[in-house]
Amino acid sequence: MREGQMKLNLREIIEVPGASLPFSCEPDTDRLDFPFIVRYLSTPRASGVVKNTAGLLTLKGELQADMVCVCDRCMGEYECSKVLPLDVTLAADMEDDENADVFPLDADELDLSDLLETCFILDMEAKHLCREDCKGLCERCGANLNLGPCGCGKETDPRLAVLEQLLDK
């Protein structure tokens, strides 16, 4: 496969047990564009090898991406590096369309764009945080609490005022 090409022709290894085919490409960042990513610091790179082991095709490699993300708590931007290990079983005939562990081939070709996008999505964190102890934003004034207290003052919920009086005693 030529550098940058996103379709991998497996015809030469599909019938040859023990054969392998290395690959290296730069995925289209439009396919890896998600709301939490502000921009990529460098072009993402994927590399690895597809190997025929006793008739079973497996892809092993990694996807590397350096990006600027937005924190879900404080909305601040932070740099993030992702090195995603790839370990995927490939199949030409999908007997069970619901098998998430097997990635389908189109004839004798593998569309790396689809595979890399799927792996990237499956590896996403539920929350994107600038740091584990991010304090987020003040719910009243919107100040970033990581930079210091906001100065809004403490306001007690009127329904809990009686409990606060007990705690003060």
GUZA-833082 format. One record per residue (C-alpha): x, y, z; residue in three letters. Coordinates in Angstrom, 3 decimals. Example, Ala and Ser with C-alpha at 12.3 -4.5 7.8 and 13.67 -1.06 7.14 Angstrom:
% residues 2
east = 12.300 north = -4.500 up = 7.800 res = ala
east = 13.670 north = -1.060 up = 7.140 res = ser
END
This chain:
% residues 169
east = 0.000 north = 0.000 up = 0.000 res = met
east = 1.301 north = 3.456 up = -0.874 res = arg
east = 1.757 north = 6.059 up = 1.867 res = glu
east = -1.555 north = 7.803 up = 2.560 res = gly
east = -3.702 north = 5.261 up = 0.723 res = gln
east = -6.711 north = 4.161 up = 2.780 res = met
east = -7.756 north = 0.948 up = 0.975 res = lys
east = -5.617 north = -2.092 up = 1.673 res = leu
east = -5.731 north = -4.822 up = -0.992 res = asn
east = -5.425 north = -8.174 up = 0.805 res = leu
east = -5.664 north = -10.349 up = -2.310 res = arg
east = -1.970 north = -11.309 up = -2.150 res = glu
east = -2.151 north = -12.645 up = 1.433 res = ile
east = -5.749 north = -13.858 up = 1.771 res = ile
east = -5.008 north = -17.365 up = 0.431 res = glu
east = -1.427 north = -17.673 up = 1.733 res = val
east = -1.148 north = -18.793 up = 5.387 res = pro
east = 1.778 north = -17.074 up = 7.099 res = gly
east = 1.812 north = -14.144 up = 4.669 res = ala
east = 1.720 north = -10.597 up = 5.985 res = ser
east = 1.203 north = -7.121 up = 4.587 res = leu
east = 2.527 north = -4.023 up = 6.392 res = pro
east = 0.722 north = -0.688 up = 6.138 res = phe
east = 1.291 north = 2.927 up = 7.057 res = ser
east = -1.157 north = 5.753 up = 6.427 res = cys
east = -2.360 north = 9.145 up = 7.561 res = glu
east = -6.100 north = 8.968 up = 8.289 res = pro
east = -8.314 north = 11.784 up = 7.059 res = asp
east = -8.911 north = 14.065 up = 10.044 res = thr
east = -12.435 north = 14.750 up = 8.746 res = asp
east = -13.257 north = 11.125 up = 9.637 res = arg
east = -11.781 north = 11.657 up = 13.118 res = leu
east = -13.538 north = 14.976 up = 13.783 res = asp
east = -15.433 north = 14.963 up = 17.067 res = phe
east = -16.888 north = 17.810 up = 19.184 res = pro
east = -14.256 north = 17.448 up = 21.924 res = phe
east = -11.335 north = 17.843 up = 19.461 res = ile
east = -10.440 north = 21.471 up = 18.718 res = val
east = -7.627 north = 20.654 up = 16.282 res = arg
east = -4.882 north = 18.162 up = 15.565 res = tyr
east = -1.342 north = 19.262 up = 16.414 res = leu
east = 0.032 north = 16.923 up = 13.763 res = ser
east = -1.457 north = 14.567 up = 11.220 res = thr
east = -2.619 north = 11.315 up = 12.865 res = pro
east = -0.622 north = 8.255 up = 11.754 res = arg
east = -1.582 north = 4.609 up = 11.642 res = ala
east = 0.801 north = 1.747 up = 11.001 res = ser
east = 0.869 north = -1.984 up = 11.467 res = gly
east = 0.617 north = -5.285 up = 9.689 res = val
east = -2.154 north = -7.590 up = 8.476 res = val
east = -1.201 north = -11.232 up = 8.902 res = lys
east = -2.768 north = -14.465 up = 7.659 res = asn
east = -2.459 north = -16.980 up = 10.482 res = thr
east = -3.872 north = -20.343 up = 9.396 res = ala
east = -6.503 north = -18.617 up = 7.257 res = gly
east = -7.458 north = -16.057 up = 9.917 res = leu
east = -6.610 north = -12.466 up = 9.018 res = leu
east = -5.578 north = -10.232 up = 11.903 res = thr
east = -4.535 north = -6.601 up = 11.914 res = leu
east = -2.112 north = -5.413 up = 14.586 res = lys
east = -0.712 north = -1.919 up = 14.831 res = gly
east = -1.367 north = 1.464 up = 16.350 res = glu
east = -2.965 north = 4.815 up = 15.674 res = leu
east = -1.179 north = 7.895 up = 17.015 res = gln
east = -2.822 north = 11.296 up = 17.334 res = ala
east = -1.729 north = 14.518 up = 19.041 res = asp
east = -4.580 north = 16.952 up = 19.477 res = met
east = -6.028 north = 19.874 up = 21.403 res = val
east = -9.232 north = 18.901 up = 23.212 res = cys
east = -11.903 north = 20.715 up = 25.234 res = val
east = -12.416 north = 19.735 up = 28.879 res = cys
east = -15.985 north = 18.652 up = 29.645 res = asp
east = -15.911 north = 20.314 up = 33.095 res = arg
east = -14.097 north = 23.643 up = 32.718 res = cys
east = -14.330 north = 24.084 up = 28.927 res = met
east = -10.598 north = 24.833 up = 28.834 res = gly
east = -8.396 north = 23.564 up = 26.024 res = glu
east = -5.662 north = 21.030 up = 26.752 res = tyr
east = -3.191 north = 18.979 up = 24.729 res = glu
east = -3.843 north = 15.265 up = 24.507 res = cys
east = -1.796 north = 12.462 up = 22.948 res = ser
east = -3.500 north = 9.220 up = 22.044 res = lys
east = -1.684 north = 6.022 up = 21.126 res = val
east = -4.380 north = 3.524 up = 20.295 res = leu
east = -3.298 north = -0.115 up = 19.941 res = pro
east = -5.053 north = -1.892 up = 17.088 res = leu
east = -5.798 north = -5.615 up = 17.346 res = asp
east = -8.599 north = -6.547 up = 14.956 res = val
east = -9.807 north = -9.785 up = 13.374 res = thr
east = -10.897 north = -9.397 up = 9.751 res = leu
east = -13.499 north = -11.497 up = 7.932 res = ala
east = -14.707 north = -11.650 up = 4.331 res = ala
east = -17.892 north = -13.567 up = 5.172 res = asp
east = -19.762 north = -12.182 up = 8.149 res = met
east = -22.009 north = -14.969 up = 9.427 res = glu
east = -23.086 north = -12.919 up = 12.415 res = asp
east = -23.520 north = -9.217 up = 11.573 res = asp
east = -23.653 north = -8.383 up = 15.281 res = glu
east = -20.138 north = -9.682 up = 16.074 res = asn
east = -18.326 north = -6.554 up = 17.263 res = ala
east = -14.996 north = -8.383 up = 17.515 res = asp
east = -14.747 north = -8.967 up = 13.761 res = val
east = -14.351 north = -6.221 up = 11.148 res = phe
east = -15.799 north = -6.947 up = 7.684 res = pro
east = -13.820 north = -6.897 up = 4.441 res = leu
east = -15.219 north = -5.540 up = 1.192 res = asp
east = -14.298 north = -8.282 up = -1.322 res = ala
east = -10.520 north = -8.572 up = -0.835 res = asp
east = -10.068 north = -5.005 up = 0.381 res = glu
east = -9.957 north = -3.435 up = 3.803 res = leu
east = -11.133 north = 0.162 up = 4.139 res = asp
east = -8.729 north = 1.499 up = 6.746 res = leu
east = -10.762 north = 4.733 up = 7.088 res = ser
east = -13.766 north = 2.817 up = 8.431 res = asp
east = -11.648 north = 0.592 up = 10.665 res = leu
east = -9.646 north = 3.463 up = 12.183 res = leu
east = -12.769 north = 5.571 up = 12.756 res = glu
east = -14.505 north = 2.634 up = 14.479 res = thr
east = -11.491 north = 1.873 up = 16.698 res = cys
east = -11.109 north = 5.575 up = 17.583 res = phe
east = -14.779 north = 5.827 up = 18.603 res = ile
east = -14.687 north = 2.618 up = 20.660 res = leu
east = -11.613 north = 3.873 up = 22.544 res = asp
east = -13.081 north = 7.282 up = 23.485 res = met
east = -13.369 north = 8.220 up = 27.117 res = glu
east = -16.835 north = 8.978 up = 28.489 res = ala
east = -15.565 north = 12.315 up = 29.854 res = lys
east = -12.707 north = 14.358 up = 28.443 res = his
east = -10.937 north = 16.095 up = 31.313 res = leu
east = -7.949 north = 18.430 up = 31.320 res = cys
east = -6.893 north = 16.668 up = 34.534 res = arg
east = -8.446 north = 14.157 up = 36.921 res = glu
east = -9.073 north = 16.728 up = 39.670 res = asp
east = -10.601 north = 19.389 up = 37.380 res = cys
east = -12.952 north = 21.529 up = 39.491 res = lys
east = -15.034 north = 22.735 up = 36.553 res = gly
east = -16.993 north = 25.973 up = 36.378 res = leu
east = -18.889 north = 27.804 up = 39.113 res = cys
east = -22.554 north = 27.012 up = 38.641 res = glu
east = -23.521 north = 30.592 up = 39.509 res = arg
east = -21.014 north = 32.861 up = 37.740 res = cys
east = -19.262 north = 30.492 up = 35.319 res = gly
east = -15.736 north = 31.169 up = 36.619 res = ala
east = -13.121 north = 28.476 up = 36.090 res = asn
east = -12.596 north = 27.065 up = 39.603 res = leu
east = -9.206 north = 25.600 up = 38.614 res = asn
east = -7.874 north = 29.176 up = 38.549 res = leu
east = -9.075 north = 29.907 up = 42.090 res = gly
east = -12.266 north = 30.590 up = 44.029 res = pro
east = -14.841 north = 32.632 up = 42.158 res = cys
east = -15.906 north = 34.990 up = 44.955 res = gly
east = -19.632 north = 34.434 up = 44.506 res = cys
east = -20.087 north = 33.787 up = 48.175 res = gly
east = -21.782 north = 30.858 up = 49.733 res = lys
east = -25.539 north = 30.721 up = 49.234 res = glu
east = -27.543 north = 28.236 up = 51.246 res = thr
east = -30.532 north = 26.465 up = 49.793 res = asp
east = -33.476 north = 27.822 up = 51.847 res = pro
east = -34.782 north = 24.283 up = 52.280 res = arg
east = -31.560 north = 23.371 up = 54.101 res = leu
east = -31.239 north = 26.547 up = 56.213 res = ala
east = -32.444 north = 24.780 up = 59.374 res = val
east = -29.764 north = 22.107 up = 58.969 res = leu
east = -27.082 north = 24.762 up = 58.489 res = glu
east = -28.152 north = 26.416 up = 61.755 res = gln
east = -27.748 north = 23.073 up = 63.530 res = leu
east = -24.255 north = 22.630 up = 62.083 res = leu
east = -23.231 north = 26.130 up = 63.175 res = asp
east = -24.053 north = 25.313 up = 66.838 res = lys
END
